[in-house]
Amino acid sequence: MPKISKILVVRNDKIGDFVLALPAIQAIKKAFPLVKITALVPNYTKEIASAFSWIDEVIIDSKKEDSKKALVQLIKEQSFDAVICFFSDRYNATLVRQAQIPIRVAPATKWVQILYTHTLRQRRSQSLKPEFEYNLDLANYFIDILGGQIRGDLEPMFHYSDEDLSNQLTKLAGLGIAKENKFCFIHPVTGGSSSTLMVDQWAALIVFLDSIDDFYFVITAGPNEAPISQAVVDAVKNKVSSVRLYDKNDGVADFMCSIATADLFIAGSTGPLHIAGALDIPTIGFYPKKRSATPLRWKTLNTEGRWLSLSPNEDESLLVNMDVARNFPVVESWYRNLTRKG
């Protein structure tokens, strides 16, 4: 095996999927601490990748066919020794092959697997384990191929100092979000392939949570999401003591630091939920009743006991039909246990 000095890691799709690849990327860097790790990501995950200390460099991928030729040339000029694609499709498979990276590793997926030098059959669609564990399995396979050794336990994905958090609280206060009580962040909009609750369901949950602790509710919104989040604020503003819309930040990195100030984060199975999990903020996630989107498969990166999943039952079928009140005893029990542990 030739000496490995430069590795490309590819996860150029959704925010949550990228976050769930972070433990695997950390494992690779730990196995090869002197190797330069470059991540190929879309622009909207660039700031997450840049904030992750186990990634040394970032290349932006627009995933547009008309700019693919230039991207191939850029990657080729980097002279990577190996690449691992945590997500494999025709675009990624042809991209890394055309870039002539000698060692190309990916999950064994349909016909495109023939374009890699090594593939691992995982059957992720069966959803038998968390996505981050599938990624770790692929990373360990990759490490073995390159002649490396798995080294030690994984460390926390991100860390903010007390000064960082204090500065962020000051910044939030400037937006009218003053932390008088515990922060409960709620992200009511879910993009991508997942689904979420209706405004009245979010409102019922918020009113219930207000009855079990002194929360300041921060209703978050990404680009073009403010109308729905504002509707949630309007639905509860006369029913809880403190609620505020938070739809203005200075990018993903700034939003991540705001999430790090939270005491509780609640959302559908979406990127912000997984960011909160990677920060080990206690999370409650709402998951649709779909085999491809099970709570087990899309479990957050929280440590044990700091993640609660809720899904529709057989009669409800869809999240929009869920009787959120039937989950209140479970939520309260989980939250009381969480606060007892400190």
HELIX and SHEET records of a PDB file:
HELIX    1   1 ILE A   15  VAL A   19  1                                   5    
HELIX    2   2 LEU A   22  ALA A   31  1                                  10    
HELIX    3   3 ASN A   43  THR A   45  5                                   3    
HELIX    4   4 LYS A   46  ALA A   51  1                                   6    
HELIX    5   5 GLU A   65  SER A   67  5                                   3    
HELIX    6   6 LYS A   68  GLN A   78  1                                  11    
HELIX    7   7 ARG A   90  GLN A   98  1                                   9    
HELIX    8   8 TRP A  111  LEU A  115  5                                   5    
HELIX    9   9 ARG A  124  GLN A  126  5                                   3    
HELIX   10  10 GLU A  131  ILE A  145  1                                  15    
HELIX   11  11 ASP A  162  GLY A  174  1                                  13    
HELIX   12  12 VAL A  199  ILE A  212  1                                  14    
HELIX   13  13 ALA A  226  VAL A  236  1                                  11    
HELIX   14  14 VAL A  252  ILE A  259  1                                   8    
HELIX   15  15 GLY A  271  ALA A  278  1                                   8    
HELIX   16  16 ARG A  291  ALA A  293  5                                   3    
HELIX   17  17 LEU A  319  ASN A  321  5                                   3    
HELIX   18  18 VAL A  324  ASN A  327  5                                   4    
HELIX   19  19 PHE A  328  ARG A  340  1                                  13    
SHEET    1   A 6 GLU A  57  ILE A  60  0                                        
SHEET    2   A 6 LYS A  36  VAL A  41  1                                        
SHEET    3   A 6 LYS A   6  VAL A  10  1                                        
SHEET    4   A 6 ALA A  82  CYS A  85  1                                        
SHEET    5   A 6 ILE A 103  PRO A 107  1                                        
SHEET    6   A 6 HIS A 118  LEU A 120  1                                        
SHEET    1   B 6 VAL A 243  TYR A 246  0                                        
SHEET    2   B 6 PHE A 215  THR A 220  1                                        
SHEET    3   B 6 LYS A 182  HIS A 187  1                                        
SHEET    4   B 6 LEU A 264  GLY A 268  1                                        
SHEET    5   B 6 THR A 283  PHE A 286  1                                        
SHEET    6   B 6 TRP A 307  LEU A 310  1                                        
END                                                                             
